[in-house]
Amino acid sequence: MDPVVHFEMPYEKRDRMATFYESAFGWKTQMLGEEMGNYVLAETTEEGEEGLKPARAINGGFYEKKAQWPAQYPSIVIAVDDIKSSIRKVTDAGGQVVGEPMEIPGVGLYVSFQDSEGNRVSMLQPFPRGENTPIPA
């Protein structure tokens, strides 16, 4: 079973969004630069040596809304062992992959898809800790 490991939501004004989630829920945000698409990491729980506390909690992030991007709604990210195999499973099950897998430096291989109901969802093949692995051919 592939677990949900991350969430994503779009923003229009990242400072306003960060202030809201920090004030309303005590989340910590980290603003990334243009080289990372102005993405904002959201820490919703603390991480210890054994992983997130409490166990099974997830962190997330926010991306800038862009007029040309499809399906900009809150979504989840599912961890998979093999992104190429999982892409085949998604399309065989009636989903549609949006674009090609991209590398998130230090994190893993990532691609979004629309499920059978038109929901935007994403998959992540995490790199082993401390490794960057190129996208498989």
C-alpha angles and dihedrals in degrees: 000000000000112000131221105249107167143015131216134199133177124243135197098195113023098196090052091046093048092048090050096052093040091051099039100040108011093245119160117229131200117199113216122202135248091277086066095042094260088287118173120215115214120206108200097169138020123266122219135177091283095049132262121359116251096033114246092029117129137209125212149181147230129233130199115262112243126190094225097050120096127228101010099181135120108290143169132239120224121204115229133182096222119023095194092053091045091051089056091049092050093050092043089053092053102267127127123226115224109219128321130309112275130199118244102201112247092000113066147257116319137189135163127222141177115240125220089278097051095257117146110236131163138214128213127194099198120217115238107265111283095012137105111203122189121240109275116249 
